[in-house]
Amino acid sequence: MSDYRQLVEESIQKCESSAAGLRVAAKQVANNTAKNSFEQAAKELEETVSKCKIALKQLY
């Protein structure tokens, strides 16, 4: 496996984990503004993960 591929796959896993953590945090906070911000950040991370997966597929 290429070094960059492993690096990207590890980054994808970290982003997925971070998105999940933000969703958990969003469920636990009472402040709606904070909740919405956490949910939006999680959504953006998930979109980034999707783009990275597409880019990896384009390399092979």
mmCIF file as Biopython writes it, N, C-alpha, C and O atoms, coordinates in Angstrom:
data_model
#
loop_
_atom_site.group_PDB
_atom_site.id
_atom_site.type_symbol
_atom_site.label_atom_id
_atom_site.label_alt_id
_atom_site.label_comp_id
_atom_site.label_asym_id
_atom_site.label_entity_id
_atom_site.label_seq_id
_atom_site.pdbx_PDB_ins_code
_atom_site.Cartn_x
_atom_site.Cartn_y
_atom_site.Cartn_z
_atom_site.occupancy
_atom_site.B_iso_or_equiv
_atom_site.auth_seq_id
_atom_site.auth_asym_id
_atom_site.pdbx_PDB_model_num
ATOM 1   N N  . MET A ? 1  ? 0.843   -1.179 0.000   1.0 0.0 1  A 1 
ATOM 2   C CA . MET A ? 1  ? 0.000   0.000  0.000   1.0 0.0 1  A 1 
ATOM 3   C C  . MET A ? 1  ? 0.890   1.244  0.000   1.0 0.0 1  A 1 
ATOM 4   O O  . MET A ? 1  ? 1.891   1.313  0.713   1.0 0.0 1  A 1 
ATOM 5   N N  . SER A ? 2  ? 0.508   2.200  -0.800  1.0 0.0 2  A 1 
ATOM 6   C CA . SER A ? 2  ? 1.279   3.443  -0.865  1.0 0.0 2  A 1 
ATOM 7   C C  . SER A ? 2  ? 1.167   4.202  0.446   1.0 0.0 2  A 1 
ATOM 8   O O  . SER A ? 2  ? 0.140   4.165  1.124   1.0 0.0 2  A 1 
ATOM 9   N N  . ASP A ? 3  ? 2.245   4.888  0.783   1.0 0.0 3  A 1 
ATOM 10  C CA . ASP A ? 3  ? 2.257   5.653  2.027   1.0 0.0 3  A 1 
ATOM 11  C C  . ASP A ? 3  ? 1.131   6.677  2.078   1.0 0.0 3  A 1 
ATOM 12  O O  . ASP A ? 3  ? 0.477   6.837  3.108   1.0 0.0 3  A 1 
ATOM 13  N N  . TYR A ? 4  ? 0.904   7.378  0.950   1.0 0.0 4  A 1 
ATOM 14  C CA . TYR A ? 4  ? -0.146  8.404  0.954   1.0 0.0 4  A 1 
ATOM 15  C C  . TYR A ? 4  ? -1.521  7.782  1.116   1.0 0.0 4  A 1 
ATOM 16  O O  . TYR A ? 4  ? -2.398  8.369  1.749   1.0 0.0 4  A 1 
ATOM 17  N N  . ARG A ? 5  ? -1.720  6.588  0.543   1.0 0.0 5  A 1 
ATOM 18  C CA . ARG A ? 5  ? -3.025  5.928  0.670   1.0 0.0 5  A 1 
ATOM 19  C C  . ARG A ? 5  ? -3.295  5.580  2.134   1.0 0.0 5  A 1 
ATOM 20  O O  . ARG A ? 5  ? -4.400  5.797  2.632   1.0 0.0 5  A 1 
ATOM 21  N N  . GLN A ? 6  ? -2.303  5.051  2.811   1.0 0.0 6  A 1 
ATOM 22  C CA . GLN A ? 6  ? -2.458  4.716  4.221   1.0 0.0 6  A 1 
ATOM 23  C C  . GLN A ? 6  ? -2.723  5.978  5.037   1.0 0.0 6  A 1 
ATOM 24  O O  . GLN A ? 6  ? -3.568  5.983  5.931   1.0 0.0 6  A 1 
ATOM 25  N N  . LEU A ? 7  ? -2.004  7.034  4.726   1.0 0.0 7  A 1 
ATOM 26  C CA . LEU A ? 7  ? -2.194  8.308  5.424   1.0 0.0 7  A 1 
ATOM 27  C C  . LEU A ? 7  ? -3.622  8.826  5.232   1.0 0.0 7  A 1 
ATOM 28  O O  . LEU A ? 7  ? -4.256  9.279  6.186   1.0 0.0 7  A 1 
ATOM 29  N N  . VAL A ? 8  ? -4.113  8.759  4.018   1.0 0.0 8  A 1 
ATOM 30  C CA . VAL A ? 8  ? -5.471  9.232  3.735   1.0 0.0 8  A 1 
ATOM 31  C C  . VAL A ? 8  ? -6.496  8.340  4.432   1.0 0.0 8  A 1 
ATOM 32  O O  . VAL A ? 8  ? -7.465  8.843  5.000   1.0 0.0 8  A 1 
ATOM 33  N N  . GLU A ? 9  ? -6.295  7.035  4.397   1.0 0.0 9  A 1 
ATOM 34  C CA . GLU A ? 9  ? -7.239  6.129  5.053   1.0 0.0 9  A 1 
ATOM 35  C C  . GLU A ? 9  ? -7.268  6.348  6.568   1.0 0.0 9  A 1 
ATOM 36  O O  . GLU A ? 9  ? -8.329  6.274  7.187   1.0 0.0 9  A 1 
ATOM 37  N N  . GLU A ? 10 ? -6.121  6.613  7.154   1.0 0.0 10 A 1 
ATOM 38  C CA . GLU A ? 10 ? -6.071  6.911  8.593   1.0 0.0 10 A 1 
ATOM 39  C C  . GLU A ? 10 ? -6.777  8.240  8.877   1.0 0.0 10 A 1 
ATOM 40  O O  . GLU A ? 10 ? -7.472  8.375  9.884   1.0 0.0 10 A 1 
ATOM 41  N N  . SER A ? 11 ? -6.597  9.201  8.003   1.0 0.0 11 A 1 
ATOM 42  C CA . SER A ? 11 ? -7.266  10.494 8.168   1.0 0.0 11 A 1 
ATOM 43  C C  . SER A ? 11 ? -8.780  10.335 8.045   1.0 0.0 11 A 1 
ATOM 44  O O  . SER A ? 11 ? -9.536  10.972 8.779   1.0 0.0 11 A 1 
ATOM 45  N N  . ILE A ? 12 ? -9.215  9.495  7.127   1.0 0.0 12 A 1 
ATOM 46  C CA . ILE A ? 12 ? -10.646 9.220  6.961   1.0 0.0 12 A 1 
ATOM 47  C C  . ILE A ? 12 ? -11.210 8.627  8.249   1.0 0.0 12 A 1 
ATOM 48  O O  . ILE A ? 12 ? -12.278 9.034  8.707   1.0 0.0 12 A 1 
ATOM 49  N N  . GLN A ? 13 ? -10.500 7.676  8.828   1.0 0.0 13 A 1 
ATOM 50  C CA . GLN A ? 13 ? -10.968 7.056  10.077  1.0 0.0 13 A 1 
ATOM 51  C C  . GLN A ? 13 ? -11.069 8.088  11.197  1.0 0.0 13 A 1 
ATOM 52  O O  . GLN A ? 13 ? -12.018 8.070  11.980  1.0 0.0 13 A 1 
ATOM 53  N N  . LYS A ? 14 ? -10.095 8.980  11.271  1.0 0.0 14 A 1 
ATOM 54  C CA . LYS A ? 14 ? -10.125 10.023 12.303  1.0 0.0 14 A 1 
ATOM 55  C C  . LYS A ? 14 ? -11.312 10.963 12.087  1.0 0.0 14 A 1 
ATOM 56  O O  . LYS A ? 14 ? -11.980 11.357 13.042  1.0 0.0 14 A 1 
ATOM 57  N N  . CYS A ? 15 ? -11.564 11.313 10.845  1.0 0.0 15 A 1 
ATOM 58  C CA . CYS A ? 15 ? -12.699 12.194 10.546  1.0 0.0 15 A 1 
ATOM 59  C C  . CYS A ? 15 ? -14.018 11.509 10.885  1.0 0.0 15 A 1 
ATOM 60  O O  . CYS A ? 15 ? -14.919 12.136 11.442  1.0 0.0 15 A 1 
ATOM 61  N N  . GLU A ? 16 ? -14.134 10.227 10.553  1.0 0.0 16 A 1 
ATOM 62  C CA . GLU A ? 16 ? -15.356 9.488  10.880  1.0 0.0 16 A 1 
ATOM 63  C C  . GLU A ? 16 ? -15.566 9.431  12.389  1.0 0.0 16 A 1 
ATOM 64  O O  . GLU A ? 16 ? -16.684 9.599  12.877  1.0 0.0 16 A 1 
ATOM 65  N N  . SER A ? 17 ? -14.501 9.198  13.110  1.0 0.0 17 A 1 
ATOM 66  C CA . SER A ? 17 ? -14.578 9.156  14.570  1.0 0.0 17 A 1 
ATOM 67  C C  . SER A ? 17 ? -14.951 10.525 15.140  1.0 0.0 17 A 1 
ATOM 68  O O  . SER A ? 17 ? -15.768 10.620 16.057  1.0 0.0 17 A 1 
ATOM 69  N N  . SER A ? 18 ? -14.357 11.570 14.601  1.0 0.0 18 A 1 
ATOM 70  C CA . SER A ? 18 ? -14.659 12.925 15.057  1.0 0.0 18 A 1 
ATOM 71  C C  . SER A ? 18 ? -16.113 13.292 14.767  1.0 0.0 18 A 1 
ATOM 72  O O  . SER A ? 18 ? -16.779 13.904 15.603  1.0 0.0 18 A 1 
ATOM 73  N N  . ALA A ? 19 ? -16.600 12.924 13.598  1.0 0.0 19 A 1 
ATOM 74  C CA . ALA A ? 19 ? -17.996 13.209 13.253  1.0 0.0 19 A 1 
ATOM 75  C C  . ALA A ? 19 ? -18.935 12.500 14.218  1.0 0.0 19 A 1 
ATOM 76  O O  . ALA A ? 19 ? -19.924 13.079 14.669  1.0 0.0 19 A 1 
ATOM 77  N N  . ALA A ? 20 ? -18.628 11.257 14.532  1.0 0.0 20 A 1 
ATOM 78  C CA . ALA A ? 20 ? -19.461 10.507 15.477  1.0 0.0 20 A 1 
ATOM 79  C C  . ALA A ? 20 ? -19.437 11.164 16.853  1.0 0.0 20 A 1 
ATOM 80  O O  . ALA A ? 20 ? -20.471 11.266 17.513  1.0 0.0 20 A 1 
ATOM 81  N N  . GLY A ? 21 ? -18.264 11.607 17.282  1.0 0.0 21 A 1 
ATOM 82  C CA . GLY A ? 21 ? -18.144 12.289 18.573  1.0 0.0 21 A 1 
ATOM 83  C C  . GLY A ? 21 ? -18.939 13.580 18.618  1.0 0.0 21 A 1 
ATOM 84  O O  . GLY A ? 21 ? -19.561 13.901 19.631  1.0 0.0 21 A 1 
ATOM 85  N N  . LEU A ? 22 ? -18.916 14.318 17.520  1.0 0.0 22 A 1 
ATOM 86  C CA . LEU A ? 22 ? -19.680 15.564 17.464  1.0 0.0 22 A 1 
ATOM 87  C C  . LEU A ? 22 ? -21.180 15.301 17.512  1.0 0.0 22 A 1 
ATOM 88  O O  . LEU A ? 22 ? -21.930 16.071 18.113  1.0 0.0 22 A 1 
ATOM 89  N N  . ARG A ? 23 ? -21.615 14.225 16.887  1.0 0.0 23 A 1 
ATOM 90  C CA . ARG A ? 23 ? -23.044 13.879 16.931  1.0 0.0 23 A 1 
ATOM 91  C C  . ARG A ? 23 ? -23.463 13.487 18.349  1.0 0.0 23 A 1 
ATOM 92  O O  . ARG A ? 23 ? -24.561 13.831 18.787  1.0 0.0 23 A 1 
ATOM 93  N N  . VAL A ? 24 ? -22.603 12.776 19.060  1.0 0.0 24 A 1 
ATOM 94  C CA . VAL A ? 24 ? -22.881 12.432 20.460  1.0 0.0 24 A 1 
ATOM 95  C C  . VAL A ? 24 ? -22.973 13.709 21.290  1.0 0.0 24 A 1 
ATOM 96  O O  . VAL A ? 24 ? -23.883 13.865 22.104  1.0 0.0 24 A 1 
ATOM 97  N N  . ALA A ? 25 ? -22.031 14.613 21.078  1.0 0.0 25 A 1 
ATOM 98  C CA . ALA A ? 25 ? -22.032 15.880 21.813  1.0 0.0 25 A 1 
ATOM 99  C C  . ALA A ? 25 ? -23.303 16.669 21.516  1.0 0.0 25 A 1 
ATOM 100 O O  . ALA A ? 25 ? -23.895 17.265 22.416  1.0 0.0 25 A 1 
ATOM 101 N N  . ALA A ? 26 ? -23.718 16.670 20.254  1.0 0.0 26 A 1 
ATOM 102 C CA . ALA A ? 26 ? -24.927 17.410 19.870  1.0 0.0 26 A 1 
ATOM 103 C C  . ALA A ? 26 ? -26.155 16.892 20.604  1.0 0.0 26 A 1 
ATOM 104 O O  . ALA A ? 26 ? -27.051 17.663 20.950  1.0 0.0 26 A 1 
ATOM 105 N N  . LYS A ? 27 ? -26.193 15.594 20.840  1.0 0.0 27 A 1 
ATOM 106 C CA . LYS A ? 27 ? -27.337 15.000 21.545  1.0 0.0 27 A 1 
ATOM 107 C C  . LYS A ? 27 ? -27.324 15.331 23.032  1.0 0.0 27 A 1 
ATOM 108 O O  . LYS A ? 27 ? -28.358 15.259 23.696  1.0 0.0 27 A 1 
ATOM 109 N N  . GLN A ? 28 ? -26.164 15.689 23.553  1.0 0.0 28 A 1 
ATOM 110 C CA . GLN A ? 28 ? -26.034 15.899 24.993  1.0 0.0 28 A 1 
ATOM 111 C C  . GLN A ? 28 ? -26.165 17.352 25.426  1.0 0.0 28 A 1 
ATOM 112 O O  . GLN A ? 28 ? -26.392 17.621 26.606  1.0 0.0 28 A 1 
ATOM 113 N N  . VAL A ? 29 ? -26.025 18.294 24.496  1.0 0.0 29 A 1 
ATOM 114 C CA . VAL A ? 29 ? -26.084 19.702 24.894  1.0 0.0 29 A 1 
ATOM 115 C C  . VAL A ? 29 ? -27.513 20.223 24.835  1.0 0.0 29 A 1 
ATOM 116 O O  . VAL A ? 29 ? -28.309 19.802 23.996  1.0 0.0 29 A 1 
ATOM 117 N N  . ALA A ? 30 ? -27.821 21.140 25.732  1.0 0.0 30 A 1 
ATOM 118 C CA . ALA A ? 30 ? -29.155 21.727 25.770  1.0 0.0 30 A 1 
ATOM 119 C C  . ALA A ? 30 ? -29.249 22.958 24.855  1.0 0.0 30 A 1 
ATOM 120 O O  . ALA A ? 30 ? -30.330 23.303 24.379  1.0 0.0 30 A 1 
ATOM 121 N N  . ASN A ? 31 ? -28.126 23.602 24.619  1.0 0.0 31 A 1 
ATOM 122 C CA . ASN A ? 31 ? -28.097 24.820 23.825  1.0 0.0 31 A 1 
ATOM 123 C C  . ASN A ? 31 ? -28.284 24.478 22.340  1.0 0.0 31 A 1 
ATOM 124 O O  . ASN A ? 31 ? -27.462 23.775 21.752  1.0 0.0 31 A 1 
ATOM 125 N N  . ASN A ? 32 ? -29.359 24.976 21.749  1.0 0.0 32 A 1 
ATOM 126 C CA . ASN A ? 32 ? -29.665 24.650 20.352  1.0 0.0 32 A 1 
ATOM 127 C C  . ASN A ? 32 ? -28.638 25.187 19.370  1.0 0.0 32 A 1 
ATOM 128 O O  . ASN A ? 32 ? -28.367 24.554 18.349  1.0 0.0 32 A 1 
ATOM 129 N N  . THR A ? 33 ? -28.067 26.336 19.663  1.0 0.0 33 A 1 
ATOM 130 C CA . THR A ? 33 ? -27.046 26.895 18.771  1.0 0.0 33 A 1 
ATOM 131 C C  . THR A ? 33 ? -25.820 25.987 18.741  1.0 0.0 33 A 1 
ATOM 132 O O  . THR A ? 33 ? -25.284 25.693 17.672  1.0 0.0 33 A 1 
ATOM 133 N N  . ALA A ? 34 ? -25.386 25.551 19.905  1.0 0.0 34 A 1 
ATOM 134 C CA . ALA A ? 34 ? -24.243 24.635 19.982  1.0 0.0 34 A 1 
ATOM 135 C C  . ALA A ? 34 ? -24.582 23.305 19.322  1.0 0.0 34 A 1 
ATOM 136 O O  . ALA A ? 34 ? -23.775 22.743 18.582  1.0 0.0 34 A 1 
ATOM 137 N N  . LYS A ? 35 ? -25.783 22.809 19.598  1.0 0.0 35 A 1 
ATOM 138 C CA . LYS A ? 35 ? -26.229 21.539 18.997  1.0 0.0 35 A 1 
ATOM 139 C C  . LYS A ? 35 ? -26.169 21.621 17.481  1.0 0.0 35 A 1 
ATOM 140 O O  . LYS A ? 35 ? -25.642 20.718 16.830  1.0 0.0 35 A 1 
ATOM 141 N N  . ASN A ? 36 ? -26.702 22.693 16.914  1.0 0.0 36 A 1 
ATOM 142 C CA . ASN A ? 36 ? -26.703 22.861 15.458  1.0 0.0 36 A 1 
ATOM 143 C C  . ASN A ? 36 ? -25.290 22.982 14.906  1.0 0.0 36 A 1 
ATOM 144 O O  . ASN A ? 36 ? -24.994 22.461 13.831  1.0 0.0 36 A 1 
ATOM 145 N N  . SER A ? 37 ? -24.426 23.662 15.631  1.0 0.0 37 A 1 
ATOM 146 C CA . SER A ? 37 ? -23.034 23.802 15.188  1.0 0.0 37 A 1 
ATOM 147 C C  . SER A ? 37 ? -22.320 22.454 15.177  1.0 0.0 37 A 1 
ATOM 148 O O  . SER A ? 37 ? -21.593 22.143 14.234  1.0 0.0 37 A 1 
ATOM 149 N N  . PHE A ? 38 ? -22.525 21.656 16.217  1.0 0.0 38 A 1 
ATOM 150 C CA . PHE A ? 38 ? -21.916 20.322 16.268  1.0 0.0 38 A 1 
ATOM 151 C C  . PHE A ? 38 ? -22.434 19.439 15.136  1.0 0.0 38 A 1 
ATOM 152 O O  . PHE A ? 38 ? -21.667 18.723 14.491  1.0 0.0 38 A 1 
ATOM 153 N N  . GLU A ? 39 ? -23.739 19.499 14.904  1.0 0.0 39 A 1 
ATOM 154 C CA . GLU A ? 39 ? -24.325 18.679 13.834  1.0 0.0 39 A 1 
ATOM 155 C C  . GLU A ? 39 ? -23.816 19.116 12.463  1.0 0.0 39 A 1 
ATOM 156 O O  . GLU A ? 39 ? -23.543 18.279 11.603  1.0 0.0 39 A 1 
ATOM 157 N N  . GLN A ? 40 ? -23.691 20.422 12.261  1.0 0.0 40 A 1 
ATOM 158 C CA . GLN A ? 40 ? -23.179 20.935 10.988  1.0 0.0 40 A 1 
ATOM 159 C C  . GLN A ? 40 ? -21.722 20.533 10.786  1.0 0.0 40 A 1 
ATOM 160 O O  . GLN A ? 40 ? -21.330 20.142 9.686   1.0 0.0 40 A 1 
ATOM 161 N N  . ALA A ? 41 ? -20.932 20.629 11.828  1.0 0.0 41 A 1 
ATOM 162 C CA . ALA A ? 41 ? -19.527 20.231 11.731  1.0 0.0 41 A 1 
ATOM 163 C C  . ALA A ? 41 ? -19.409 18.741 11.412  1.0 0.0 41 A 1 
ATOM 164 O O  . ALA A ? 41 ? -18.561 18.342 10.615  1.0 0.0 41 A 1 
ATOM 165 N N  . ALA A ? 42 ? -20.254 17.925 12.029  1.0 0.0 42 A 1 
ATOM 166 C CA . ALA A ? 42 ? -20.245 16.486 11.752  1.0 0.0 42 A 1 
ATOM 167 C C  . ALA A ? 42 ? -20.619 16.223 10.299  1.0 0.0 42 A 1 
ATOM 168 O O  . ALA A ? 42 ? -20.002 15.389 9.636   1.0 0.0 42 A 1 
ATOM 169 N N  . LYS A ? 43 ? -21.622 16.928 9.809   1.0 0.0 43 A 1 
ATOM 170 C CA . LYS A ? 43 ? -22.046 16.769 8.407   1.0 0.0 43 A 1 
ATOM 171 C C  . LYS A ? 43 ? -20.912 17.136 7.453   1.0 0.0 43 A 1 
ATOM 172 O O  . LYS A ? 43 ? -20.671 16.444 6.464   1.0 0.0 43 A 1 
ATOM 173 N N  . GLU A ? 44 ? -20.219 18.233 7.761   1.0 0.0 44 A 1 
ATOM 174 C CA . GLU A ? 44 ? -19.113 18.661 6.901   1.0 0.0 44 A 1 
ATOM 175 C C  . GLU A ? 44 ? -17.963 17.652 6.917   1.0 0.0 44 A 1 
ATOM 176 O O  . GLU A ? 44 ? -17.338 17.404 5.886   1.0 0.0 44 A 1 
ATOM 177 N N  . LEU A ? 45 ? -17.690 17.080 8.069   1.0 0.0 45 A 1 
ATOM 178 C CA . LEU A ? 45 ? -16.656 16.038 8.137   1.0 0.0 45 A 1 
ATOM 179 C C  . LEU A ? 45 ? -17.062 14.826 7.306   1.0 0.0 45 A 1 
ATOM 180 O O  . LEU A ? 45 ? -16.232 14.244 6.609   1.0 0.0 45 A 1 
ATOM 181 N N  . GLU A ? 46 ? -18.335 14.444 7.378   1.0 0.0 46 A 1 
ATOM 182 C CA . GLU A ? 46 ? -18.812 13.299 6.598   1.0 0.0 46 A 1 
ATOM 183 C C  . GLU A ? 46 ? -18.737 13.576 5.106   1.0 0.0 46 A 1 
ATOM 184 O O  . GLU A ? 46 ? -18.440 12.675 4.321   1.0 0.0 46 A 1 
ATOM 185 N N  . GLU A ? 47 ? -19.004 14.808 4.712   1.0 0.0 47 A 1 
ATOM 186 C CA . GLU A ? 47 ? -18.866 15.181 3.301   1.0 0.0 47 A 1 
ATOM 187 C C  . GLU A ? 47 ? -17.406 15.126 2.867   1.0 0.0 47 A 1 
ATOM 188 O O  . GLU A ? 47 ? -17.099 14.709 1.750   1.0 0.0 47 A 1 
ATOM 189 N N  . THR A ? 48 ? -16.518 15.542 3.742   1.0 0.0 48 A 1 
ATOM 190 C CA . THR A ? 48 ? -15.080 15.489 3.452   1.0 0.0 48 A 1 
ATOM 191 C C  . THR A ? 48 ? -14.621 14.045 3.304   1.0 0.0 48 A 1 
ATOM 192 O O  . THR A ? 48 ? -13.838 13.726 2.410   1.0 0.0 48 A 1 
ATOM 193 N N  . VAL A ? 49 ? -15.109 13.172 4.181   1.0 0.0 49 A 1 
ATOM 194 C CA . VAL A ? 49 ? -14.787 11.749 4.094   1.0 0.0 49 A 1 
ATOM 195 C C  . VAL A ? 49 ? -15.218 11.204 2.741   1.0 0.0 49 A 1 
ATOM 196 O O  . VAL A ? 49 ? -14.467 10.482 2.085   1.0 0.0 49 A 1 
ATOM 197 N N  . SER A ? 50 ? -16.421 11.549 2.333   1.0 0.0 50 A 1 
ATOM 198 C CA . SER A ? 50 ? -16.930 11.081 1.047   1.0 0.0 50 A 1 
ATOM 199 C C  . SER A ? 50 ? -16.030 11.542 -0.100  1.0 0.0 50 A 1 
ATOM 200 O O  . SER A ? 50 ? -15.721 10.754 -0.993  1.0 0.0 50 A 1 
ATOM 201 N N  . LYS A ? 51 ? -15.612 12.796 -0.086  1.0 0.0 51 A 1 
ATOM 202 C CA . LYS A ? 51 ? -14.735 13.323 -1.131  1.0 0.0 51 A 1 
ATOM 203 C C  . LYS A ? 51 ? -13.387 12.608 -1.142  1.0 0.0 51 A 1 
ATOM 204 O O  . LYS A ? 51 ? -12.843 12.314 -2.206  1.0 0.0 51 A 1 
ATOM 205 N N  . CYS A ? 52 ? -12.858 12.333 0.035   1.0 0.0 52 A 1 
ATOM 206 C CA . CYS A ? 52 ? -11.573 11.637 0.123   1.0 0.0 52 A 1 
ATOM 207 C C  . CYS A ? 52 ? -11.682 10.208 -0.410  1.0 0.0 52 A 1 
ATOM 208 O O  . CYS A ? 52 ? -10.771 9.725  -1.083  1.0 0.0 52 A 1 
ATOM 209 N N  . LYS A ? 53 ? -12.773 9.544  -0.115  1.0 0.0 53 A 1 
ATOM 210 C CA . LYS A ? 53 ? -12.970 8.179  -0.617  1.0 0.0 53 A 1 
ATOM 211 C C  . LYS A ? 53 ? -13.079 8.174  -2.144  1.0 0.0 53 A 1 
ATOM 212 O O  . LYS A ? 53 ? -12.537 7.292  -2.810  1.0 0.0 53 A 1 
ATOM 213 N N  . ILE A ? 54 ? -13.771 9.148  -2.679  1.0 0.0 54 A 1 
ATOM 214 C CA . ILE A ? 54 ? -13.888 9.268  -4.140  1.0 0.0 54 A 1 
ATOM 215 C C  . ILE A ? 54 ? -12.518 9.511  -4.754  1.0 0.0 54 A 1 
ATOM 216 O O  . ILE A ? 54 ? -12.168 8.902  -5.765  1.0 0.0 54 A 1 
ATOM 217 N N  . ALA A ? 55 ? -11.746 10.401 -4.143  1.0 0.0 55 A 1 
ATOM 218 C CA . ALA A ? 55 ? -10.408 10.711 -4.670  1.0 0.0 55 A 1 
ATOM 219 C C  . ALA A ? 55 ? -9.521  9.470  -4.653  1.0 0.0 55 A 1 
ATOM 220 O O  . ALA A ? 55 ? -8.778  9.231  -5.605  1.0 0.0 55 A 1 
ATOM 221 N N  . LEU A ? 56 ? -9.589  8.678  -3.584  1.0 0.0 56 A 1 
ATOM 222 C CA . LEU A ? 56 ? -8.789  7.458  -3.519  1.0 0.0 56 A 1 
ATOM 223 C C  . LEU A ? 56 ? -9.173  6.478  -4.626  1.0 0.0 56 A 1 
ATOM 224 O O  . LEU A ? 56 ? -8.306  5.846  -5.230  1.0 0.0 56 A 1 
ATOM 225 N N  . LYS A ? 57 ? -10.463 6.355  -4.889  1.0 0.0 57 A 1 
ATOM 226 C CA . LYS A ? 57 ? -10.924 5.443  -5.944  1.0 0.0 57 A 1 
ATOM 227 C C  . LYS A ? 57 ? -10.438 5.896  -7.308  1.0 0.0 57 A 1 
ATOM 228 O O  . LYS A ? 57 ? -10.183 5.067  -8.182  1.0 0.0 57 A 1 
ATOM 229 N N  . GLN A ? 58 ? -10.308 7.194  -7.499  1.0 0.0 58 A 1 
ATOM 230 C CA . GLN A ? 58 ? -9.859  7.722  -8.793  1.0 0.0 58 A 1 
ATOM 231 C C  . GLN A ? 58 ? -8.393  7.410  -9.068  1.0 0.0 58 A 1 
ATOM 232 O O  . GLN A ? 58 ? -7.945  7.456  -10.213 1.0 0.0 58 A 1 
ATOM 233 N N  . LEU A ? 59 ? -7.654  7.096  -8.017  1.0 0.0 59 A 1 
ATOM 234 C CA . LEU A ? 59 ? -6.236  6.793  -8.187  1.0 0.0 59 A 1 
ATOM 235 C C  . LEU A ? 59 ? -6.001  5.379  -8.688  1.0 0.0 59 A 1 
ATOM 236 O O  . LEU A ? 59 ? -4.907  5.055  -9.149  1.0 0.0 59 A 1 
ATOM 237 N N  . TYR A ? 60 ? -7.027  4.532  -8.601  1.0 0.0 60 A 1 
ATOM 238 C CA . TYR A ? 60 ? -6.846  3.120  -8.994  1.0 0.0 60 A 1 
ATOM 239 C C  . TYR A ? 60 ? -7.862  2.679  -9.998  1.0 0.0 60 A 1 
ATOM 240 O O  . TYR A ? 60 ? -7.846  1.526  -10.427 1.0 0.0 60 A 1 
#
